[in-house]
Amino acid sequence: MDTFTTPRLLKLITEGRLDATPFASHHFPIGEMTAAYDTFTDAARTHALKVVLEAAPAGHELMERQEALVRGAV
């Protein structure tokens, strides 16, 4: 990938002519950003192509906090 091929690649993806999903070799929750970075930087060992950080669904953290309050954990 370079500055010449990146725009072409993005165009193919947005036009639906290329499915980029298979390139996402590793998935991490957003809270594991450091592990995701370490995996990507050690791609020779981890065989990482693209690392995806997945955000928690909206309201997820609020629900966890409310549940913790109910349990008396906070």
C-alpha positions, 0 to 999 in steps of 0.5 A, spaced: 500 500 500 502 506 498 499 513 497 497 511 489 494 505 491 490 507 497 485 511 494 484 506 488 483 501 494 478 505 497 474 507 491 473 499 489 471 498 497 466 504 496 463 501 490 462 494 492 467 491 487 472 489 493 470 486 500 475 488 505 472 483 510 477 478 509 483 482 510 481 483 517 485 478 521 484 480 528 478 483 532 479 487 539 474 490 543 476 498 543 479 497 551 484 492 548 487 497 544 494 496 546 494 489 545 491 490 538 497 495 537 502 490 539 499 484 535 499 489 529 506 491 530 508 484 531 505 481 524 511 477 522 509 472 528 501 474 529 500 474 521 496 480 522 493 483 516 489 488 518 487 489 526 480 492 527 478 495 534 470 494 535 467 499 539 462 497 545 454 498 542 452 505 544 450 505 552 453 498 553 458 502 558 452 505 562 448 499 562 455 495 565 455 501 570 448 501 572 449 493 573 455 494 578 451 499 582 445 495 583 450 489 585 454 494 590 460 494 586 461 501 585 
